[in-house]
Amino acid sequence: MANNGQSMAGLSANSLFYNATTAIAMLVGRFGLAALALALAGRFAAQGRRPTTAATLPSDSPLFGALVFGTILLLPALALGPIAGGIAALRSGCGSKWMP
């Protein structure tokens, strides 16, 4: 949605069909996502505040900061670990056992 899609070689996109569908795709890409974000924000704003209970984690505590910082450090390692393991297996020659 960020470009008009006319960078493909040999495509003559100056026709009514391509101009209309490109305009629709660009409008949906620009305003459709903004409308969804505003609808989600409106639902959150309409919820109101919940009472504080023993299960509430305050967001102004050092524990909350440590949990956020730990998540920022841990999630990329969990996501990239299997990818790095697969690349290492391919480089060592034993990757053909699990790759078709």
N, C-alpha and C positions, 0 to 999 in steps of 0.2 A: 504493500500500500504506500510505500514511501516514494516510489517513482512511478512513471506512467507506463512502464513496461515496453517501451518502444526501442529499447536498446538491443533487441535481438536482430541479428544480421539478416537482411533480406526481407524483413517484414514491412510491408507497406501498410501502416496503420492509419492512414488518413482516409478512413471511410466512416460512414454513419454508425455502423455497428461498433467498431473499435473506439470511436470517440465517445459514444454513449456509455458503453460498458466500462471504459477507463474512468470516465467521470463518476459513475456510480461507485466503482470500487474505491476511488480516492475519497469520495464523500463518506462512505461507510467506514473506511479505515480511519478517517480523521474524526468524524463526529459520532460514529457508532460506539467506539470505545470510550469516548468522553461521556456519552449518555449512560453507558453501563456503569462507569465509575461514579457518576453523580447519583444514579439510582441506588447503588450500594451505600454511598455516603448518607443518603437520605434515610435509608433503613437503619443504619447505625445511629443516626441522630434521633430518630423516632423512638428508639428503645428506652431511653432514659437511664438513670443510674440504678445500679443494683446495691443493696445493702452490703456492708462489709461483714464477712463471716470468717471463721477460722480457716477456711479453704482459700481465702483471697490472698494473692501475692501482690503486695504493693509495688508499684513500678518506680518508686523513689528510694528503694533500698539497695544496699550493696549486693545482696543475694540476687536480685533481679539483674543488675548489671553484670554480675559474674555469669549468670545463665545465658544472657544475650551474647556476651563475649565468647563464651565456650561454644555456643551454637555457631557463631560466625567462623570459629576455627575448625570445628568438627565436621560440619556439613560438606565443605569441599573435599576433605580427606575421605569421607565416606562415599562421595559420588565419584571421585577420580581414582580411588583405590582399585576397584575391579578393572577399570580401563587400563591403568598402568600395569596391573598383573597380566592382562591379556597381551599387551604389547611386549612385556618381558618374556612371556611364554612363546610368542611368535619369534622373537629374536634368538631364543635359545634352541629353537628347532623342535620343541615339543608341542607347539601350537596346533599341529595338524591333527591331533587326536580329538580336539573339540571343535575345530573349524571344518565345515563341509568342503 
